[in-house]
Amino acid sequence: MPNIRGRFTCLLSTAALLALSAAPGAAQAPAYPSDRINMTVAFAAGGFVDTFARIIGQKLSEKWGKAVTVENRAGAGGNTAAALIANTKPDGLTLLVTSTAIAINETLYKNRDYSLDQLVPVAIAVSSPETIASHPSKPRTLKEYLAWAKGNDITFASAGVGSGSHLAAEFFLKTMAKQPATHIPFRGGALSVQAALGNQVDMVASSFGIIPQVVEGKLTGLAVASETRVAAMPDVPTYTESGFPFVAESWVGVLAPAKTPPAIVEQLNAAIAEIIADPQTKQKLLGMGYQLHQRTVPQTAAYLKDEVVKWGEMVRAVGVTVE
């Protein structure tokens, strides 16, 4: 009889625990996302980072049935937005959308209001190789262009000091091609491209923003810094094809505060991968000049780490710093 009573008591206890766990008030992790998501873009509206954020934001909203807002917080080469998100609640509801700048800034800036360790990479899913182009009145291949420029100090435009386009072009010209060149920085890629269109500079360095002008023949694409040619500009050879093995690309990355639960980071990574794999979205992004990448969270973290090293070497070689 005592044994029967003991087993009965045990069964009652188990039943009570099950009832409590199933009760409406039981503590359970809320489904993600539990509220609207804010994507903070580190640059002004209309650029390639902002464009990607809005495409992904809309698709995430459709997928999860939650509002996704996109807010632009430009400043200090992307550092303003990065510092803001680095110190935000790590619940996966506030994300940073930035560019290669976050890797470059690790070496470029002496002082920042955040550390990269305060952020966790979620996805780096799109990129565009750094490209150099010139006015159609100038030589139309890289080898011919360098032969034409030899012995002269040429000018090249970019979106600004410390931008990926600036660093990649100056590193190539001065370190690899041994070609004297003076950098002409502009406040944004669009203005630098306009300068090349007007033949006001000898060359322009850009990435996403130069594709339409090259395709339309308004500018001559001299080289793309990618391993293979770009689908949106199939006639532009790679640096390697011209005898200079050089790969450097601008990319768009999504990051979250460092203590964001790993399960949420994984969920976001998978959702972004699913979105860019969708045939309609894929075609749209490729047509705009984005190259697409499927990377897991660990692969994304490893890629970002490598990019910090690569761009750091270029920053030091060029010899530019920002206080």
C-alpha positions in Angstrom: 0.0 0.0 0.0 2.8 2.6 0.8 4.3 1.9 -2.6 1.0 2.5 -4.4 0.6 5.8 -2.4 4.1 6.9 -3.4 3.5 6.2 -7.1 0.2 8.0 -7.0 1.8 11.1 -5.4 4.5 11.1 -8.1 1.9 10.9 -10.8 0.0 13.8 -9.3 3.2 15.9 -9.1 4.1 15.2 -12.8 0.5 16.1 -13.8 0.7 19.3 -11.9 4.0 20.3 -13.5 2.6 19.6 -17.0 -0.5 21.7 -16.2 1.6 24.6 -15.0 3.8 24.5 -18.1 0.7 24.5 -20.3 -1.0 27.3 -18.4 -1.4 30.6 -20.2 0.7 32.4 -17.8 3.7 30.0 -18.0 7.1 31.6 -18.8 7.9 30.9 -22.4 10.3 32.6 -24.8 8.2 34.9 -27.1 8.2 34.1 -30.8 10.6 36.2 -32.8 10.0 38.8 -33.9 7.7 39.9 -31.1 7.4 43.5 -32.4 8.4 45.8 -35.2 12.0 45.6 -36.5 14.1 48.7 -37.0 16.9 48.6 -39.6 19.3 51.4 -39.0 21.3 52.2 -42.2 24.7 53.7 -41.6 24.5 55.9 -44.8 22.2 58.3 -46.5 19.0 57.3 -48.4 19.4 56.2 -52.0 22.7 54.5 -51.8 23.5 50.8 -52.4 23.3 50.1 -48.6 20.0 51.8 -48.2 18.6 50.1 -51.3 19.4 46.7 -50.1 18.0 47.4 -46.6 14.7 48.5 -48.0 14.4 45.4 -50.3 15.2 43.1 -47.4 13.1 45.0 -44.9 10.0 44.8 -47.1 10.5 41.0 -47.6 11.1 40.4 -43.9 7.9 42.3 -43.2 5.9 40.2 -45.7 7.5 37.0 -44.3 6.9 37.6 -40.6 3.8 39.9 -40.7 5.6 42.6 -38.6 6.5 46.1 -39.6 10.1 46.7 -40.6 11.2 50.3 -40.6 14.4 51.6 -42.2 16.1 54.6 -40.6 19.1 56.4 -42.1 21.7 57.5 -39.5 24.6 58.7 -41.7 27.8 60.2 -40.2 31.5 59.6 -39.5 31.9 57.1 -42.3 29.3 54.8 -40.8 30.5 55.0 -37.2 27.6 57.0 -35.9 25.1 54.2 -36.7 27.5 51.5 -35.6 28.0 53.1 -32.2 24.2 53.5 -31.8 23.5 49.8 -32.5 26.4 48.6 -30.5 24.8 50.1 -27.4 21.2 49.0 -28.2 19.2 46.3 -26.4 20.2 42.9 -27.9 16.7 41.6 -28.7 17.1 41.3 -32.5 14.6 44.1 -33.1 17.2 46.8 -33.9 19.7 46.0 -36.6 22.6 47.8 -38.3 22.9 47.7 -42.0 26.3 49.0 -43.1 29.0 48.4 -45.7 32.7 47.5 -46.1 33.3 50.7 -44.1 32.9 48.9 -40.8 35.9 46.7 -41.7 37.9 49.7 -43.0 37.2 51.9 -40.0 38.9 49.4 -37.7 42.2 50.7 -39.1 41.2 54.0 -40.6 39.8 55.7 -37.5 41.9 56.3 -34.5 38.9 57.0 -32.3 35.5 55.4 -32.4 32.6 55.3 -29.9 32.3 51.6 -30.2 34.2 48.4 -30.7 33.5 45.8 -33.4 33.3 43.3 -30.5 30.1 45.0 -29.5 28.4 43.8 -32.7 27.7 40.3 -34.1 27.6 39.7 -37.8 24.2 38.4 -39.0 24.7 38.3 -42.8 26.9 39.7 -45.6 24.8 38.6 -48.5 25.6 41.0 -51.3 28.6 42.7 -52.8 29.9 44.6 -55.8 33.6 44.6 -56.9 35.5 47.9 -56.8 35.7 49.2 -60.4 37.8 51.8 -62.1 36.5 53.6 -65.2 37.3 56.6 -67.4 35.8 58.9 -70.0 35.4 57.2 -73.4 37.8 59.7 -75.0 40.7 58.0 -73.1 42.3 54.5 -73.8 39.8 51.7 -73.4 41.8 48.9 -71.8 43.7 49.0 -68.5 47.1 48.2 -70.1 46.6 50.9 -72.8 45.4 53.4 -70.1 48.5 52.8 -67.9 50.8 53.1 -70.9 49.1 56.4 -71.8 49.3 57.7 -68.2 52.9 56.6 -67.6 55.1 59.4 -66.3 52.1 61.7 -65.6 50.3 62.3 -62.3 46.7 61.4 -63.1 43.6 62.3 -61.0 41.0 59.9 -59.8 37.7 60.6 -58.1 35.9 58.6 -55.4 33.1 58.8 -52.9 35.4 60.2 -50.3 38.6 59.8 -48.2 38.7 56.3 -46.7 35.9 54.8 -48.8 36.4 51.4 -50.2 36.6 52.8 -53.7 39.3 55.3 -52.7 41.5 52.8 -50.9 41.2 50.1 -53.6 42.0 52.4 -56.4 44.9 54.2 -54.7 46.3 50.9 -53.4 46.2 49.5 -57.0 47.6 52.6 -58.7 50.5 53.4 -56.3 51.4 49.9 -55.0 50.7 47.6 -57.9 50.8 49.7 -61.0 53.4 52.2 -59.7 51.4 54.9 -61.3 51.5 58.4 -59.7 47.9 59.6 -58.9 46.1 62.3 -57.0 42.9 61.5 -55.2 40.0 63.8 -55.7 37.4 63.0 -53.0 33.7 63.9 -53.4 30.8 63.9 -51.0 29.3 60.7 -52.3 29.7 58.3 -55.3 27.2 60.0 -57.5 29.2 63.2 -57.6 32.4 61.4 -58.3 30.8 59.6 -61.3 29.5 62.9 -62.6 33.0 64.3 -62.5 34.2 61.4 -64.7 31.2 61.8 -67.1 32.2 65.5 -67.5 35.8 64.4 -68.1 36.9 66.6 -65.2 39.0 63.8 -63.7 41.2 61.1 -65.4 39.5 58.2 -63.7 36.7 57.4 -61.3 36.7 54.6 -58.7 33.3 53.2 -57.7 31.4 50.0 -57.2 27.6 49.7 -57.5 27.0 53.3 -58.6 29.0 53.1 -61.8 27.3 50.2 -63.5 24.6 52.1 -65.5 27.1 54.5 -67.0 29.4 51.7 -68.1 26.6 49.6 -69.5 25.3 52.6 -71.5 28.8 53.4 -72.8 29.0 56.8 -71.1 32.1 55.5 -69.2 34.7 52.9 -70.1 35.1 50.2 -67.5 38.8 49.5 -67.2 38.8 46.7 -64.6 36.7 45.1 -61.9 38.4 43.8 -58.7 36.6 40.5 -58.6 37.7 36.9 -59.2 35.3 36.6 -62.2 33.5 39.1 -64.4 30.3 40.8 -63.1 27.1 39.7 -64.7 25.8 43.3 -64.9 29.0 44.4 -66.7 30.1 41.3 -68.6 32.4 43.2 -71.0 34.6 44.7 -68.3 37.6 42.5 -67.6 38.9 41.7 -64.1 42.2 43.1 -62.9 43.6 39.6 -63.0 42.8 39.3 -66.7 44.9 42.5 -67.2 47.8 41.1 -65.3 47.1 42.4 -61.8 45.8 39.8 -59.4 43.6 42.1 -57.2 40.3 41.4 -55.5 38.4 44.0 -53.4 34.7 44.5 -53.1 32.2 46.7 -51.4 29.5 44.7 -49.6 26.4 45.2 -47.5 26.3 43.7 -44.0 23.6 43.2 -41.4 24.8 43.2 -37.8 23.2 43.1 -34.4 24.2 44.0 -30.8 26.8 41.4 -29.6 24.6 39.8 -26.9 21.7 39.1 -29.3 20.5 35.5 -28.7 22.3 33.1 -31.2 18.9 31.6 -32.1 17.7 35.0 -33.3 20.9 35.7 -35.2 20.5 32.3 -37.0 16.9 33.0 -37.8 17.7 36.3 -39.3 20.6 34.8 -41.3 18.3 32.1 -42.7 15.6 34.6 -43.5 17.9 36.8 -45.5 19.4 33.8 -47.3 15.9 32.7 -48.2 15.0 36.2 -49.5 18.0 36.6 -51.8 17.4 33.0 -53.1 13.9 33.9 -54.2 13.9 34.0 -58.0 12.2 37.3 -58.3 14.3 39.0 -55.7 17.5 37.4 -57.0 16.8 38.7 -60.5 16.1 42.2 -59.2 19.3 42.3 -57.2 21.5 40.9 -59.9 20.1 43.4 -62.4 21.1 46.2 -60.0 24.7 44.9 -60.0 24.7 43.1 -56.6 26.6 39.8 -56.4 24.8 37.4 -54.1 26.4 35.2 -51.4 24.9 32.5 -49.2 26.9 32.5 -46.0 26.1 30.9 -42.6 26.6 32.9 -39.4 30.1 31.4 -38.7 31.1 32.0 -42.4 29.9 35.6 -42.1 31.9 36.1 -39.0 35.0 34.6 -40.6 34.6 36.7 -43.8 34.3 39.9 -41.8 37.4 39.1 -39.8 39.3 38.5 -43.0 38.0 41.8 -44.5 39.3 43.7 -41.5 42.7 42.4 -42.1 42.6 42.9 -45.9 41.4 46.5 -45.7 43.7 47.3 -42.8 46.7 46.4 -45.0 45.4 48.7 -47.7 44.8 51.6 -45.3 48.3 51.3 -44.0 49.8 51.0 -47.5 48.0 54.1 -48.6 48.9 55.9 -45.4 45.6 57.5 -44.6 44.0 58.0 -41.2 41.0 59.8 -39.7 41.0 61.3 -36.2 
